[in-house]
Amino acid sequence: MTEPKPTISPSKQSNEPVRQQGTIDHVLGRLSVMGLPAKEHFESYLRHKWRVNRKPKTIEGSFTSILLFLRFYGGLGKTDITQIERSDLEAFIEQEQ
């Protein structure tokens, strides 16, 4: 006899399904305590990744990559992500290599 599969129901806190709620909450919780430039854009991007049904490992990988860049960018003394220049990206890639 097979057991019925539980249905995915919406979370009571938001309209987000339960499927990865723990993953996205964990990642956003880590982000909330950081002082990064463009943090609101970062959070929005991660939520987008979750809404389009990316796997938890993909969300974690995106978090790590963007975190490294934003820390580097903030270390340059820059705070406005809309002012990013090609040289900023080149310097980051060079540092990572």
LUMFISE-580808 format. One record per atom (N, C-alpha, C, O): x, y, z; atom name; residue in three letters. Coordinates in steps of 0.001 Angstrom, whole numbers, always signed. Each point is the difference from the previous one (the first is absolute). Example, Ala and Ser with C-alpha at 12.3 -4.5 7.8 and 13.67 -1.06 7.14 Angstrom:
2
        x        y        z  atom  res
   +13190    -5690    +7800     N  ALA
     -890    +1190       +0    CA  ALA
     +900    +1200       +0     C  ALA
    +1036      -19     +665     O  ALA
    -1386    +1069    -1385     N  SER
     +820    +1190      +60    CA  SER
     -770    +1090     +730     C  SER
     +509    +1108     +169     O  SER
***
This chain:
97
        x        y        z  atom  res
     +835    -1161       +0     N  MET
     -835    +1161       +0    CA  MET
     +892    +1240       +0     C  MET
    +1001      +38     +715     O  MET
    -1338     +940    -1478     N  THR
     +812    +1208      -69    CA  THR
     -616    +1095     +848     C  THR
    -1216      +91     +171     O  THR
    +2112     +740     +353     N  GLU
     -465    +1121     +808    CA  GLU
     -294    +1178     -903     C  GLU
     +709     +203     -985     O  GLU
    -1717     +570    +1282     N  PRO
     -279    +1181     -823    CA  PRO
    +1119    +1020     +150     C  PRO
     +549     +177    +1088     O  PRO
     -216     +487    -2180     N  LYS
    +1034    +1027      +28    CA  LYS
     -596    +1282     +558     C  LYS
    -1127     +370     -329     O  LYS
    +1894     +303    +1174     N  PRO
     -516    +1265     +526    CA  PRO
      -65    +1043    -1110     C  PRO
     +859      +41     -881     O  PRO
    -1857     +774     +934     N  THR
     -111    +1067     -991    CA  THR
     +789    +1198     +472     C  THR
     +161     +226    +1199     O  THR
     +317     +523    -2135     N  ILE
     +750    +1207     +331    CA  ILE
    -1017    +1101     +245     C  ILE
     -763     +381     -888     O  ILE
     +774     +106    +2088     N  SER
     -943    +1059     +343    CA  SER
     +751    +1296     +239     C  SER
    +1171      -20     +376     O  SER
    -1825    +1131     -588     N  PRO
     +670    +1285     +216    CA  PRO
     +369     +202    +1461     C  PRO
     -688     -481     +900     O  PRO
    +1759    +1183     -682     N  SER
     +430     +344    +1344    CA  SER
     -981    +1004     +587     C  SER
     -587     +798     -730     O  SER
     +409     -833    +2036     N  LYS
     -911     +939     +642    CA  LYS
     +597    +1395      +61     C  LYS
     -732     +983     +119     O  LYS
    +2066     -883     -200     N  GLN
     +655    +1296      +82    CA  GLN
      -29     +737    -1338     C  GLN
      +14    +1231      -15     O  GLN
      -54    -1929    -1075     N  SER
      +49     +634    -1311    CA  SER
     -662     -907    -1016     C  SER
     -550    -1046     +345     O  SER
     +608    +1455    -1593     N  ASN
     -564     -810    -1077    CA  ASN
    +1011    -1001     -533     C  ASN
     -271     -658    -1005     O  ASN
    +1435     +520    +1649     N  GLU
    +1047     -874     -479    CA  GLU
     -295    -1443     +406     C  GLU
     -317     -252    +1162     O  GLU
     +413     -695    -2088     N  PRO
     -239    -1394     +348    CA  PRO
    +1006     -509    +1020     C  PRO
    +1063     +592     +190     O  PRO
    -1404    -1680     +454     N  VAL
     +833     -584    +1043    CA  VAL
    +1245     -661     -579     C  VAL
     +970     -198     +732     O  VAL
     -958     -146    -2000     N  ARG
    +1039     -814     -621    CA  ARG
    +1422     +390     +360     C  ARG
     +803     -874     +326     O  ARG
     -466    +2149     -372     N  GLN
    +1360     +418     +306    CA  GLN
       +2    +1133    +1012     C  GLN
     +987     +728     +111     O  GLN
    -2038     -574     +602     N  GLN
     -124    +1112     +931    CA  GLN
    +1192      +55     +943     C  GLN
     +508    +1083     +291     O  GLN
      -56    -2232     +187     N  GLY
    +1139      -23     +902    CA  GLY
    +1257     +526     -649     C  GLY
     +762     +734     +629     O  GLY
     -532    -1095    -1878     N  THR
    +1191     +451     -721    CA  THR
      -13    +1505     -196     C  THR
     +977     +679     +318     O  THR
    -2068     -157     -837     N  ILE
      -48    +1438     -279    CA  ILE
      +25     +795    +1302     C  ILE
     +625    +1059      +60     O  ILE
    -1289    -1545     +973     N  ASP
      +35     +688    +1292    CA  ASP
    +1413      +19     +574     C  ASP
     +443    +1010     +547     O  ASP
     +254    -2127     -675     N  HIS
    +1370      -90     +506    CA  HIS
     +911     +991     -724     C  HIS
     +754     +735     +637     O  HIS
     -826     -720    -1948     N  VAL
     +851     +885     -801    CA  VAL
     -323    +1465     +291     C  VAL
     +908     +808     +198     O  VAL
    -2184     -468     -172     N  LEU
     -382    +1391     +254    CA  LEU
     +315     +408    +1437     C  LEU
     +289    +1167     +266     O  LEU
     -343    -2110     +647     N  GLY
     +388     +288    +1378    CA  GLY
    +1478     +346     +101     C  GLY
     +388     +925     +714     O  GLY
     +418    -1667    -1426     N  ARG
    +1445     +296      -25    CA  ARG
     +251    +1371     -622     C  ARG
     +850     +759     +465     O  ARG
    -1599     -454    -1522     N  LEU
     +176    +1272     -702    CA  LEU
     -431    +1183     +860     C  LEU
     +611    +1067      -62     O  LEU
    -1645    -1245     +854     N  SER
     -573    +1120     +754    CA  SER
     +980     +632     +998     C  SER
     -121    +1184     +313     O  SER
    +1070    -1947     +179     N  VAL
     +931     +532     +998    CA  VAL
    +1269     +582     -626     C  VAL
     +887     +460     +719     O  VAL
     -795     -477    -2025     N  MET
    +1197     +492     -682    CA  MET
     -195    +1431     -476     C  MET
    -1090     +390     -420     O  MET
    +2148     +373     +492     N  GLY
      -25    +1366     -504    CA  GLY
     +624      +40    -1384     C  GLY
    +1188     +289     -145     O  GLY
    -1976     -573     -852     N  LEU
     +499      -47    -1369    CA  LEU
     -644    +1085     -846     C  LEU
    -1136     +399     +259     O  LEU
    +1853      +81    -1268     N  PRO
     -652     +914     -934    CA  PRO
    -1040     -770     -811     C  PRO
     +194    -1174     -313     O  PRO
    -1280    +1832      -19     N  ALA
    -1060     -571     -848    CA  ALA
     -636    -1248     +602     C  ALA
     -407     -905     -729     O  ALA
     +320     +856    +2048     N  LYS
     -553    -1177     +668    CA  LYS
    -1443     -262     -436     C  LYS
     -396    -1157     -135     O  LYS
     -395    +2210      -87     N  GLU
    -1389     -191     -403    CA  GLU
      -93     -632    -1390     C  GLU
     -902     -797     -252     O  GLU
    +1815    +1139     -644     N  HIS
      +34     -622    -1326    CA  HIS
     +408    -1467     +104     C  HIS
     -539     -862     -693     O  HIS
    +1489     +605    +1563     N  PHE
     +488    -1358     +242    CA  PHE
    -1142     -882     +497     C  PHE
     -199    -1107     -499     O  PHE
     -550    +1601    +1484     N  GLU
    -1128     -760     +540    CA  GLU
    -1059     -239    -1073     C  GLU
     -542    -1101     -111     O  GLU
     +254    +2115     -664     N  SER
     -996     -127    -1067    CA  SER
     +424    -1060    -1020     C  SER
     -823     -789     -464     O  SER
    +2106     +779     +123     N  TYR
     +511     -979     -952    CA  TYR
     -118    -1423     +543     C  TYR
     -396     -914     -724     O  TYR
     +739     +731    +1989     N  LEU
     -101    -1333     +598    CA  LEU
    -1448     -476      +72     C  LEU
     -285    -1175     -232     O  LEU
     -618    +2081     +551     N  ARG
    -1428     -363       +4    CA  ARG
     -468     -390    -1402     C  ARG
     -795     -926     -163     O  ARG
    +1293    +1636     -838     N  HIS
     -331     -340    -1385    CA  HIS
     +484    -1410     -330     C  HIS
     -733     -788     -597     O  HIS
    +1953     +479     +981     N  LYS
     +543    -1346     -228    CA  LYS
     -903    -1051     +638     C  LYS
     -258    -1047     -594     O  LYS
     -215    +1326    +1794     N  TRP
     -866     -942     +695    CA  TRP
    -1344     -131     -715     C  TRP
     -514    -1107     -163     O  TRP
      -57    +2246     -266     N  ARG
    -1315      -35     -663    CA  ARG
      +31     -761    -1317     C  ARG
     -996     -613     -384     O  ARG
    +2135     +645     -318     N  VAL
      +86     -736    -1266    CA  VAL
     +473    -1431     +225     C  VAL
     +429     -687     -927     O  VAL
     -520     +253    +2192     N  ASN
     +169    -1401     +366    CA  ASN
    +1427     -525     -155     C  ASN
     +202    -1134     -434     O  ASN
     +779    +1949     +786     N  ARG
    +1377     -476      -15    CA  ARG
     +236     -894    +1204     C  ARG
     -654     +141    +1034     O  ARG
    +1587    -1052    -1178     N  LYS
     +321     -939    +1081    CA  LYS
     +711     +733    +1130     C  LYS
     +625    +1038     -221     O  LYS
     -723    -1583    +1441     N  PRO
     +668     +631    +1144    CA  PRO
    +1497     +209     -222     C  PRO
     +541    +1029     +404     O  PRO
     +126    -1971    -1028     N  LYS
    +1441     +146     -253    CA  LYS
     +276    +1149     -971     C  LYS
    +1018     +681     +123     O  LYS
    -1901     -462    -1073     N  THR
     +157    +1109     -944    CA  THR
     -151    +1330     +722     C  THR
     +763     +935     -243     O  THR
    -1746     -852    +1129     N  ILE
     -210    +1226     +772    CA  ILE
    +1201     +261     +903     C  ILE
     +464    +1136     +104     O  ILE
      +35    -2171     +542     N  GLU
    +1180     +141     +862    CA  GLU
    +1223     +445     -809     C  GLU
     +765     +858     +439     O  GLU
     -591    -1451    -1625     N  GLY
    +1125     +371     -858    CA  GLY
      -92    +1446     -456     C  GLY
    +1001     +716      -22     O  GLY
    -2201     -289     -341     N  SER
     -208    +1396     -397    CA  SER
     +296     +926    +1168     C  SER
     +640    +1039     -163     O  SER
    -1109    -1425    +1337     N  PHE
     +246     +800    +1200    CA  PHE
    +1499     +192     +218     C  PHE
     +463    +1119     +223     O  PHE
     +279    -2201     -287     N  THR
    +1440      +63     +242    CA  THR
     +711     +870    -1030     C  THR
     +830     +835     +359     O  THR
    -1147    -1025    -1627     N  SER
     +657     +761    -1065    CA  SER
     -276    +1496     +113     C  SER
     +913     +819     -101     O  SER
    -2171     -477     +309     N  ILE
     -360    +1413      +87    CA  ILE
     +560     +617    +1270     C  ILE
     +442    +1149       -3     O  ILE
     -461    -1913    +1091     N  LEU
     +563     +487    +1254    CA  LEU
    +1475     +363     -169     C  LEU
     +440    +1056     +454     O  LEU
     +313    -1925    -1102     N  LEU
    +1421     +283     -225    CA  LEU
     +194    +1282     -798     C  LEU
     +862     +818     +323     O  LEU
    -1663     -649    -1363     N  PHE
     +136    +1208     -813    CA  PHE
     -395    +1253     +784     C  PHE
     +715    +1001      -38     O  PHE
    -1837    -1048     +742     N  LEU
     -449    +1191     +721    CA  LEU
     +954     +376    +1129     C  LEU
     +178    +1182     +293     O  LEU
     +430    -2169     +336     N  ARG
    +1022     +316    +1010    CA  ARG
    +1192     +693     -651     C  ARG
     +526     +979     +529     O  ARG
     -112    -1492    -1666     N  PHE
    +1100     +615     -740    CA  PHE
     -372    +1426     -406     C  PHE
     +783     +931     +191     O  PHE
    -1969     -768     -748     N  TYR
     -476    +1294     -479    CA  TYR
      -81    +1001    +1152     C  TYR
     +425    +1147     -139     O  TYR
     -968    -1581    +1267     N  GLY
      -70     +866    +1174    CA  GLY
    +1380     +346     +524     C  GLY
     +219    +1098     +511     O  GLY
     +719    -2039     -636     N  GLY
    +1375     +237     +425    CA  GLY
     +695    +1064     -824     C  GLY
     +984     +593     +444     O  GLY
    -1491     -351    -1638     N  LEU
     +539    +1070     -839    CA  LEU
     -524    +1365     +442     C  LEU
     +409    +1037     -523     O  LEU
    -1319    -1057    +1494     N  GLY
     -584    +1245     +480    CA  GLY
    -1224     +421     -788     C  GLY
     -474    +1128     +136     O  GLY
      -38    -2028     -957     N  LYS
    -1155     +321     -834    CA  LYS
    -1263     -553     +647     C  LYS
      +11    -1076     +597     O  LYS
    -1087    +1822     -725     N  THR
    -1257     -429     +595    CA  THR
    -1143      -69    -1002     C  THR
     -982     -704     +239     O  THR
    +1085    +1408    -1339     N  ASP
    -1083      +47     -990    CA  ASP
     +281    -1001    -1112     C  ASP
     +876     +220     -836     O  ASP
    -1618    -1312     +829     N  ILE
     +234    -1070     -974    CA  ILE
     -330     +445    -1430     C  ILE
     +480     -593     -966     O  ILE
    -1298    +1636     +841     N  THR
     -327     +477    -1350    CA  THR
    +1186     +700     -644     C  THR
       -9     +251    -1205     O  THR
    +1022      +65    +1989     N  GLN
    +1199     +666     -514    CA  GLN
    +1138     -980     -301     C  GLN
    +1149     +404     -178     O  GLN
    -1481    -1684     +125     N  ILE
    +1024    -1016     -251    CA  ILE
     +651     +231    -1370     C  ILE
     -667     +368     -966     O  ILE
    +1950     -587     +910     N  GLU
     +752     +194    -1235    CA  GLU
     +666    -1310     -403     C  GLU
     +172     -914     +806     O  GLU
     +185     +859    -2045     N  ARG
     +685    -1184     -525    CA  ARG
    +1268     -292     +798     C  ARG
     +327    -1158     +264     O  ARG
     +369    +2201     +109     N  SER
    +1256     -174     +741    CA  SER
     -252     -660    +1369     C  SER
     +866     -713     +508     O  SER
    -2041     +946      +85     N  ASP
     -335     -645    +1266    CA  ASP
     -113    -1510     -185     C  ASP
     +527     -777     +797     O  ASP
    -1211     +380    -1842     N  LEU
     -138    -1430     -297    CA  LEU
    +1349     -630     -339     C  LEU
     +315    -1100     +455     O  LEU
     +469    +1805    -1254     N  GLU
    +1319     -517     -370    CA  GLU
     +879     -191    +1230     C  GLU
     +694    -1009     +121     O  GLU
     -723    +1975     +789     N  ALA
     +811      -88    +1216    CA  ALA
     -463    -1174     +875     C  ALA
     +823     -709     +579     O  ALA
    -2129     +513     -488     N  PHE
     -532    -1108     +792    CA  PHE
     +423    -1338     -585     C  PHE
     +456     -883     +727     O  PHE
     -603     +732    -2031     N  ILE
     +364    -1269     -653    CA  ILE
    +1494     -259     +166     C  ILE
     +415    -1130     +260     O  ILE
     +381    +2170     -410     N  GLU
    +1442     -161     +172    CA  GLU
     +331     -441    +1421     C  GLU
     +857     -861     +199     O  GLU
    -1522    +1438     +778     N  GLN
     +245     -388    +1387    CA  GLN
     -378    -1465     +223     C  GLN
     +717     -726     +689     O  GLN
    -1832     +289    -1265     N  GLU
     -466    -1363     +203    CA  GLU
     +890    -1017     -702     C  GLU
      +94    -1144     +444     O  GLU
     +552    +1538    -1520     N  GLN
     +878     -929     -718    CA  GLN
    +1303     -133     +737     C  GLN
     +883     -738     -436     O  GLN
***
